[in-house]
Amino acid sequence: MIIAGFASSAVAASSPEDKRKEVLKMRSETLAKLYKVHPNVENEIKKAVGYAAFSNVGINLFFISAAGGSGVAYDNAAHKDIYMKMVSGGIGFGLGVKDFRGIFVFTTAKAFEQFVESGWTADAQADIAAKSGSKGGALEGAITVAPGVSLYQLTETGLALQATIQGTKYYKDDELNDK
């Protein structure tokens, strides 16, 4: 129930067109922030098969963690946006709320297609983040999450202390994609 609430409230706009505009705005703002922090990533993304940007809000409450959000994958060869959602849940010690942006960079067509079509990932996570607006900070940089896939995370706001094993599902947003 908590997870479904995150996924449905990640983009609060009303019509599908408004939701698409919000997701694209989030992508533009997230990429601008990423390029400011890691200028070399812009070239990496241009050379990549594709990339995806997600806005995520997560909560950790003692032994349960949950997160949800929305985003868009971009196929550099086809010049096509694929609107997506994400939902995750996990177990482990945690306390707090974290609002962050995730940018996946895909260097192989297989990795990009797998992400868009099935999008499962599972990870063990140890994280300490403390940030409110421009105050505080979090360790942010690329990690390799699978062969051909790098992930950059940018913390927006929040305070979280967590050590969790979490499964995340990324999937196409049927409402926002052309059928």
Backbone torsions as a table, in degrees:
resi	resn	phi	psi	omega
1	MET	NA	-46.4	177.9
2	ILE	-61.5	-44.5	-178.1
3	ILE	-62.7	-45.0	179.4
4	ALA	-60.6	-37.6	177.8
5	GLY	-62.7	-41.0	177.1
6	PHE	-62.8	-47.7	-175.9
7	ALA	-63.2	-39.8	-177.0
8	SER	-79.5	-24.3	-177.6
9	SER	-98.9	0.7	-176.8
10	ALA	-60.8	-38.3	175.8
11	VAL	-120.9	111.3	-171.6
12	ALA	-87.6	-3.2	-179.5
13	ALA	-62.5	158.4	-171.8
14	SER	-89.8	-54.2	-176.5
15	SER	-87.8	158.6	176.4
16	PRO	-56.0	-39.6	179.3
17	GLU	-63.4	-42.5	177.0
18	ASP	-63.1	-40.5	179.2
19	LYS	-64.0	-43.2	177.6
20	ARG	-60.5	-43.4	179.2
21	LYS	-60.9	-42.0	178.9
22	GLU	-63.5	-42.6	179.8
23	VAL	-65.0	-43.7	179.4
24	LEU	-65.8	-36.5	175.8
25	LYS	-63.9	-44.4	177.9
26	MET	-59.6	-43.6	180.0
27	ARG	-60.4	-48.0	-179.5
28	SER	-59.4	-46.3	-179.9
29	GLU	-65.3	-40.6	-179.2
30	THR	-66.3	-44.7	178.5
31	LEU	-63.1	-40.6	178.4
32	ALA	-60.2	-42.7	178.1
33	LYS	-65.9	-42.1	180.0
34	LEU	-62.7	-44.9	-179.4
35	TYR	-64.7	-30.0	177.6
36	LYS	-69.8	-40.8	-178.8
37	VAL	-79.2	-39.7	-177.8
38	HIS	-130.8	80.7	-175.1
39	PRO	-57.3	-30.8	-178.4
40	ASN	-68.5	-17.6	-177.0
41	VAL	-68.5	-29.1	-179.1
42	GLU	-57.8	-45.1	178.4
43	ASN	-67.4	-39.0	177.9
44	GLU	-59.6	-43.2	-179.7
45	ILE	-68.2	-39.3	178.6
46	LYS	-62.8	-35.8	-178.9
47	LYS	-83.0	-15.4	-174.7
48	ALA	-71.2	161.2	173.0
49	VAL	-64.3	-39.1	179.2
50	GLY	-173.1	178.2	178.2
51	TYR	-151.6	166.9	177.4
52	ALA	-142.9	140.9	177.3
53	ALA	-121.8	132.6	-178.8
54	PHE	-130.7	145.2	169.9
55	SER	-105.3	125.9	-175.5
56	ASN	-130.4	141.0	171.1
57	VAL	-122.8	125.7	-178.9
58	GLY	-123.2	152.1	176.6
59	ILE	-131.8	138.1	175.5
60	ASN	-121.4	123.1	-179.7
61	LEU	-131.4	97.5	-179.4
62	PHE	57.3	-99.9	-173.9
63	PHE	-105.6	8.5	-179.1
64	ILE	-127.5	137.0	174.1
65	SER	-127.0	148.2	179.2
66	ALA	-148.6	148.6	177.6
67	ALA	-150.9	158.0	176.9
68	GLY	-157.4	158.4	179.5
69	GLY	-179.9	-171.5	179.8
70	SER	-140.0	164.0	-179.3
71	GLY	-172.4	-168.6	-179.1
72	VAL	-147.4	134.2	172.9
73	ALA	-98.1	145.8	-179.6
74	TYR	-126.2	124.8	177.7
75	ASP	-90.4	109.4	-176.2
76	ASN	-63.3	-36.4	-178.3
77	ALA	-71.8	-44.0	-177.6
78	ALA	-86.9	-10.1	-176.0
79	HIS	52.6	51.6	-173.9
80	LYS	-129.7	134.9	173.6
81	ASP	-89.1	138.9	174.4
82	ILE	-125.1	110.0	-177.2
83	TYR	-77.1	138.5	-174.0
84	MET	-139.3	166.1	172.9
85	LYS	-125.5	165.0	174.1
86	MET	-141.9	148.5	176.5
87	VAL	-147.2	141.5	178.5
88	SER	-146.0	158.5	176.7
89	GLY	-151.8	154.4	-178.9
90	GLY	-162.6	178.1	177.9
91	ILE	-128.4	154.8	-179.5
92	GLY	136.8	178.5	-179.0
93	PHE	-78.1	133.7	175.5
94	GLY	-167.8	153.7	177.6
95	LEU	-155.9	121.7	175.5
96	GLY	132.5	-179.2	179.9
97	VAL	-129.3	140.7	-179.7
98	LYS	-138.8	129.5	176.2
99	ASP	-110.4	117.2	-176.9
100	PHE	-142.4	166.3	177.3
101	ARG	-116.0	138.7	177.6
102	GLY	-120.1	134.3	177.5
103	ILE	-123.4	115.4	176.5
104	PHE	-94.9	137.1	175.6
105	VAL	-119.4	124.2	-175.7
106	PHE	-107.6	122.0	-179.1
107	THR	-99.6	-7.2	176.1
108	THR	-128.3	147.4	178.4
109	ALA	-63.3	-37.2	-179.7
110	LYS	-61.8	-45.2	-179.6
111	ALA	-64.0	-42.5	179.9
112	PHE	-63.9	-48.1	-179.1
113	GLU	-62.2	-42.5	178.8
114	GLN	-60.9	-42.9	179.6
115	PHE	-62.2	-48.7	-177.0
116	VAL	-67.2	-39.9	-174.9
117	GLU	-83.7	-38.0	-177.8
118	SER	-125.1	-31.5	167.1
119	GLY	52.7	19.6	179.3
120	TRP	-78.9	143.0	169.1
121	THR	-146.4	149.5	175.8
122	ALA	-136.8	140.6	-179.2
123	ASP	-151.3	157.6	169.0
124	ALA	-97.6	136.5	-172.2
125	GLN	-133.9	129.3	170.3
126	ALA	-122.5	123.2	-168.2
127	ASP	-149.2	136.6	168.7
128	ILE	-128.7	121.1	179.4
129	ALA	-133.6	134.1	174.7
130	ALA	-140.5	112.6	-179.2
131	LYS	-157.9	139.6	174.9
132	SER	-140.7	107.7	-176.5
133	GLY	63.0	-122.9	179.8
134	SER	-94.6	3.9	-179.0
135	LYS	-97.2	147.6	179.1
136	GLY	82.3	-172.3	-179.6
137	GLY	-171.9	170.4	177.8
138	ALA	-145.5	152.5	174.6
139	LEU	-67.5	121.9	-175.3
140	GLU	-135.2	128.7	177.7
141	GLY	-179.1	-179.5	-177.1
142	ALA	-82.9	141.6	169.9
143	ILE	-128.0	147.2	175.7
144	THR	-85.3	119.1	-177.1
145	VAL	-100.7	-17.1	177.3
146	ALA	-167.3	162.9	176.4
147	PRO	-57.2	125.6	179.7
148	GLY	83.2	8.6	-177.7
149	VAL	-135.4	122.7	172.7
150	SER	-112.1	149.4	179.4
151	LEU	-127.4	129.4	171.7
152	TYR	-109.9	134.9	176.4
153	GLN	-120.1	133.6	176.5
154	LEU	-120.5	120.2	179.9
155	THR	-80.6	128.6	178.4
156	GLU	-89.2	-64.3	178.6
157	THR	-146.3	163.5	172.2
158	GLY	130.9	173.3	177.3
159	LEU	-144.8	118.0	-177.3
160	ALA	-145.5	141.8	170.6
161	LEU	-129.1	118.5	-175.9
162	GLN	-149.1	151.2	169.7
163	ALA	-142.1	97.1	-171.6
164	THR	-131.3	159.9	165.2
165	ILE	-109.3	120.1	-168.7
166	GLN	-132.4	139.7	173.1
167	GLY	-108.2	137.6	-178.5
168	THR	-127.0	137.4	176.9
169	LYS	-117.3	122.8	172.3
170	TYR	-105.7	133.4	-176.5
171	TYR	-149.5	156.5	-179.1
172	LYS	-63.9	142.2	176.3
173	ASP	-92.6	99.6	-176.7
174	ASP	-59.0	-32.8	-178.6
175	GLU	-66.5	-35.3	-173.2
176	LEU	-96.6	-17.9	179.8
177	ASN	-88.9	146.3	173.5
178	ASP	-69.1	133.2	-176.6
179	LYS	-93.0	NA	NA
